[in-house]
Amino acid sequence: MKNLANFKIQIRTREYLVQAIYQYFFNNQDISGIVDQFKDEHKNKKVDFDKFSSSLESIKNNKSEFKEILDSMNVKDSNMDLIDKSILYFALNEMIYGELDKPVIIDESLRLSKKFSSPESYKFINANLDKYLKLN
């Protein structure tokens, strides 16, 4: 088992980010409102809110690009749970615009799906991220 203790802030930031992406998709709320809400609710926790905010803004700005990528892989919005969509958008944003290595992004996406989604969703996430990497 990997020692994730050294990465608590980054892990918590990514967990909150996936929850915020879900919230953004669920009710199409304004990004700044979501950021303010998370800052207020989690002000006593160590979170990289700069990374959180910039990633959320990037996902909003590149939403149509990510949708096109998923459509090109025959992954339709109607075929996936909203939390799985949130995790895939998180991963695509990191792969295209982020600084993490792709294997780290996949590993983190699988961890997030095991934490937040259905028991088998990690297979769906893994298969589609692998497919994306093979196409690019």
C-alpha positions as CSV (number, residue, x, y, z in Angstrom):
1,M,0.0,0.0,0.0
2,K,1.3,3.4,-0.9
3,N,2.0,5.9,1.8
4,L,-0.4,8.7,1.0
5,A,0.2,10.5,4.4
6,N,2.8,12.7,2.8
7,F,0.2,14.0,0.3
8,K,-2.7,14.8,2.5
9,I,-3.3,18.3,1.3
10,Q,-3.2,17.3,-2.4
11,I,-5.5,14.3,-1.8
12,R,-8.0,16.4,0.2
13,T,-7.8,19.1,-2.5
14,R,-8.6,16.5,-5.3
15,E,-11.4,15.0,-3.3
16,Y,-13.0,18.4,-2.7
17,L,-12.4,19.2,-6.4
18,V,-14.3,16.1,-7.6
19,Q,-17.2,17.0,-5.2
20,A,-17.2,20.5,-6.6
21,I,-17.2,19.3,-10.2
22,Y,-20.2,17.1,-9.3
23,Q,-22.0,20.0,-7.8
24,Y,-21.2,22.1,-10.8
25,F,-22.7,19.5,-13.1
26,F,-25.6,18.8,-10.9
27,N,-27.0,22.3,-10.6
28,N,-24.8,24.3,-13.0
29,Q,-23.9,26.6,-10.1
30,D,-21.5,29.5,-10.7
31,I,-17.9,28.4,-10.1
32,S,-17.1,31.4,-7.8
33,G,-20.1,30.4,-5.6
34,I,-18.8,26.8,-5.4
35,V,-15.3,28.0,-4.5
36,D,-16.6,30.4,-1.8
37,Q,-18.8,27.6,-0.4
38,F,-16.0,25.1,-0.1
39,K,-13.6,27.7,1.3
40,D,-16.2,28.6,4.0
41,E,-17.1,24.9,4.8
42,H,-13.5,23.7,4.9
43,K,-11.7,26.8,6.3
44,N,-10.2,24.8,9.2
45,K,-8.7,22.1,6.9
46,K,-5.5,22.3,4.9
47,V,-6.6,22.6,1.2
48,D,-4.8,24.0,-1.8
49,F,-7.6,26.4,-2.8
50,D,-5.5,28.0,-5.5
51,K,-5.2,24.6,-7.2
52,F,-8.8,23.8,-6.4
53,S,-10.1,27.1,-7.9
54,S,-7.9,27.0,-11.0
55,S,-8.8,23.4,-11.8
56,L,-12.5,24.1,-11.4
57,E,-12.2,27.1,-13.6
58,S,-10.3,25.1,-16.2
59,I,-12.9,22.4,-16.2
60,K,-15.6,25.0,-16.8
61,N,-13.7,26.6,-19.6
62,N,-12.8,23.3,-21.3
63,K,-16.1,21.5,-20.7
64,S,-17.0,21.2,-24.3
65,E,-13.5,19.9,-25.3
66,F,-13.8,17.2,-22.6
67,K,-17.3,16.3,-23.8
68,E,-16.0,16.0,-27.4
69,I,-13.2,13.7,-26.3
70,L,-15.6,11.5,-24.4
71,D,-18.0,11.5,-27.3
72,S,-15.2,10.5,-29.7
73,M,-14.6,7.5,-27.4
74,N,-18.3,6.6,-27.5
75,V,-18.7,7.6,-23.8
76,K,-22.0,9.5,-23.6
77,D,-23.3,11.5,-20.7
78,S,-26.4,9.4,-20.6
79,N,-24.3,6.3,-20.1
80,M,-22.5,7.3,-16.9
81,D,-23.2,8.4,-13.4
82,L,-22.6,12.0,-12.6
83,I,-19.8,11.2,-10.2
84,D,-18.0,9.1,-12.8
85,K,-18.4,12.0,-15.3
86,S,-16.9,14.3,-12.6
87,I,-13.9,12.0,-12.1
88,L,-13.3,11.7,-15.9
89,Y,-13.4,15.5,-16.3
90,F,-11.0,15.9,-13.4
91,A,-8.7,13.3,-15.0
92,L,-8.9,14.8,-18.5
93,N,-8.2,18.3,-17.2
94,E,-5.2,17.0,-15.3
95,M,-3.9,15.0,-18.3
96,I,-4.3,17.9,-20.7
97,Y,-3.7,21.0,-18.6
98,G,-2.2,19.7,-15.3
99,E,1.3,18.9,-14.1
100,L,0.8,15.4,-12.7
101,D,2.2,12.4,-14.5
102,K,-0.5,10.4,-16.3
103,P,0.0,7.2,-14.3
104,V,-0.5,9.3,-11.1
105,I,-3.7,10.8,-12.5
106,I,-5.1,7.4,-13.4
107,D,-4.2,6.0,-10.0
108,E,-5.8,9.0,-8.3
109,S,-8.9,8.8,-10.4
110,L,-9.3,5.1,-9.5
111,R,-8.9,5.9,-5.8
112,L,-11.5,8.7,-6.1
113,S,-13.9,6.3,-7.9
114,K,-13.5,3.7,-5.3
115,K,-14.2,6.3,-2.6
116,F,-17.1,8.2,-4.2
117,S,-18.8,6.0,-6.8
118,S,-20.3,2.5,-7.2
119,P,-18.1,-0.5,-6.4
120,E,-17.5,-1.4,-10.1
121,S,-17.0,2.2,-11.5
122,Y,-13.3,2.1,-11.2
123,K,-13.3,-0.4,-14.1
124,F,-15.2,2.1,-16.2
125,I,-12.9,4.9,-15.3
126,N,-9.8,2.9,-15.9
127,A,-10.9,1.6,-19.3
128,N,-11.8,5.0,-20.5
129,L,-8.7,6.7,-19.3
130,D,-6.6,3.9,-20.9
131,K,-8.5,4.4,-24.1
132,Y,-7.8,8.1,-24.0
133,L,-4.1,7.6,-23.5
134,K,-3.9,5.1,-26.4
135,L,-5.6,7.6,-28.7
136,N,-3.2,10.5,-27.7
